[in-house]
């Protein structure tokens, strides 16, 4: 008969073999493509089969289409933070996990600095599982390494000497101004004339006299011209003719009047 120690060792060996075989059978990897970038994540399915996985980058979620065959089915997901994470204001925020009816599913979570592991319970009748986070490709940023700054020696600038430019003075031609005679003009009153810049009495000749040899003498009467005499004689003849004709006409009228009175 085997001893108790032998039986104990056999039992522990069987348990360890079962655990290892279970992990080898159910631990699998799924690859998804998020906006042209492929990602791989591990999962373990118990009592179910994953038919399809569809990532939604707009909501930061993974939609699983499943076929549940066991009442105690579970889905274990290992999500790297560089693949899918759920945070709020720099801190971890719980994932939202719902079925096709929008009902919350029961799950537990284990977190590390690099990944978040979700163990989800799936009841019979579940065909869709939506795991909602906040963003894809939310990698953990390592603090930047500050490189020592190297101070460069200051560069001395050589001053540039500027040669002064001599300006040639421009000679201006003086403009000759015409002097303006500001001497006031003297205006003499009536009976005076301007002479040598002063008003003196007008000693020129009066009416009926003329200046001759520096002295005023009587002006000789002018003789009527022959044309004016001829004109005067013609006017007298015409006057006499008109008067004679008028007198004849008047006499004829008076004679006619006289004969008429005698006849009556």
HELIX and SHEET records of a PDB file:
HELIX    1   1 UNK A    4  UNK A   26  1                                  23    
HELIX    2   2 UNK A  226  UNK A  263  1                                  38    
SHEET    1   A 5 UNK A  27  UNK A  34  0                                        
SHEET    2   A 5 UNK A  37  UNK A  46 -1                                        
SHEET    3   A 5 UNK A  73  UNK A  80 -1                                        
SHEET    4   A 5 UNK A 115  UNK A 122 -1                                        
SHEET    5   A 5 UNK A 107  UNK A 111 -1                                        
SHEET    1   B 4 UNK A  48  UNK A  56  0                                        
SHEET    2   B 4 UNK A  61  UNK A  68 -1                                        
SHEET    3   B 4 UNK A 128  UNK A 132 -1                                        
SHEET    4   B 4 UNK A  96  UNK A  99 -1                                        
SHEET    1   C 2 UNK A  84  UNK A  85  0                                        
SHEET    2   C 2 UNK A 135  UNK A 136 -1                                        
SHEET    1   D 2 UNK A  87  UNK A  88  0                                        
SHEET    2   D 2 UNK A  91  UNK A  92 -1                                        
SHEET    1   E 2 UNK A 192  UNK A 195  0                                        
SHEET    2   E 2 UNK A 198  UNK A 201 -1                                        
SHEET    1   F 2 UNK A 209  UNK A 212  0                                        
SHEET    2   F 2 UNK A 215  UNK A 218 -1                                        
END                                                                             
